[in-house]
Amino acid sequence: MECRFCKTPLHNKFVDLINCPPSNSFLSREQLNEPEVYYPLTIYACDNCHLVQVDEHKKATDIFNNEYVYFSSYSKSWVEHARKYAYAMIERFGYNKDSYVIEIASNDGYLLQHFKDKGVPVLGVEPTQNTANAAILKGIPTISEYFGSDFGLKLSRRRQKGNLLIGNNVLAHVPDIDDFVEGLKLALRKDGVITMEFPHLLRLVEDCQFDTIYHEHFSYLSFTTVKRIFEAHALEMFDVEELPTHGGSLRIFAKHKKDKNKEISARVGALLAKEEAAGITTTDYYANFQERVDKIKYDTLDFLISRKREGKKVIAYGAAAKGNTLLNYAGIKGNDLIQFVVDAAPSKQGKFMPGSHIPVYNEEKIRQFKPDYIVILPWNLKEEIMEQLAYVGEWGCKFVAFVPEVNVYETNIAIA
């Protein structure tokens, strides 16, 4: 296997999560009686450019298909994050009716709707037809295609280049990151801005967020490495922000290298120095991660088995991809330790988690079942979920999160 960016042979194994099915390949009841395909989930760190990556065992075109179950609008906090971003970009760069904003992997229009509401022309590029259809119903012009250099060239020839190109949690999802960034260059106006958000590798390592590793995420990104990739395509970083989303993310700002009208923020150099001080450009930085991951697995199983022996009822909330990584690596099969999962997305309800085959229901099931513990699988949304489900304190139910360590949380409502 070669590095997908610099083509250096990969030997430095970062973590081996063995085999599991794709984390968003939920099953129907009929599919439970059919064979289920598992793929290797071994992650390597490049000794040259320090890009952390998984091989493309399952093709992106098979993962991001018309049965894709993730709809961004079902997270209220994420939609609010998108609204604040849109308004901040309009204020900072002065986008208006004469501008053109393009979002790549625009999902169900959760973000572009805010630009549209302010009268800014938009275009969504979304490969999964079902989420693209949801955006179109909101009045968001959306093209259902994969973004890359060919698509960027097409936009250029149509004179549809963007003043602002947006990609939230997409850069890590592309198997050919070089072709993708080349597409950004081709689709960007000469004075345009690119913003990308992605989980920060520094936070993944520091907080042992191994459950953010799954087949959809082909790359795990530091600012240092992303800057190097963009520079290879004559694109230059001029600002960066550290965000709390997804357990710790970066928002990068890039421009054409020839564009001299944007001042380079001091935050660029500061974050490069921070990553270097942490050791992110050294091989040693990626050592011992496996041991830390295995401890979380053992502690998770110990908690669940102990609660089972006590006769406690345990369920989970959030049929998230990260939850599937955790459950599969821990070897949890069936619903004896976690009896079911609740999720707000109708696209997941009535289906079964890949690998573990735990059933997924809507929230009504919680009041009917009255669990003793609710495991929050999307721990990055812990506060939002605990507030939403505060009523479970009526019967003394507690919340649990397993990453970066097992933590039990009391509910915020007084027990009647």
Sequence and secondary structure as in RCSB ss.txt:
>XXXX:A:sequence
MECRFCKTPLHNKFVDLINCPPSNSFLSREQLNEPEVYYPLTIYACDNCHLVQVDEHKKATDIFNNEYVYFSSYS
KSWVEHARKYAYAMIERFGYNKDSYVIEIASNDGYLLQHFKDKGVPVLGVEPTQNTANAAILKGIPTISEYFGSD
FGLKLSRRRQKGNLLIGNNVLAHVPDIDDFVEGLKLALRKDGVITMEFPHLLRLVEDCQFDTIYHEHFSYLSFTT
VKRIFEAHALEMFDVEELPTHGGSLRIFAKHKKDKNKEISARVGALLAKEEAAGITTTDYYANFQERVDKIKYDT
LDFLISRKREGKKVIAYGAAAKGNTLLNYAGIKGNDLIQFVVDAAPSKQGKFMPGSHIPVYNEEKIRQFKPDYIV
ILPWNLKEEIMEQLAYVGEWGCKFVAFVPEVNVYETNIAIA
>XXXX:A:secstr
 B TTT  B  EEEEEEEEE  TT  B TGGGGS    EEEEEEE TTT  EEE  SS HHHHSSTT    GGG 
HHHHHHHHHHHHHHHHHH   TT  EEEES TTSTTHHHHHHTT  EEEE S HHHHHHHHHTT  EE S  SHH
HHHHHHHTT  EEEEEEES GGG S HHHHHHHHHHHEEEEEEEEEEEEBHHHHHHTT GGG  TT  EEB HHH
HHHHHHTTTEEEEEEEEE GGGSEEEEEEEETT  SS   HHHHHHHHHHHHHTTTSGGGGTTHHHHHHHHHHHH
HHHHHHHHHTT  EEEE   HHHHHHHHHTT  SSSSS  EE S TTTTTSB TTT  BEE THHHHHH  SEEE
ESSGGGHHHHHHHTGGGGGGT EEEE SSS EEE  SS   
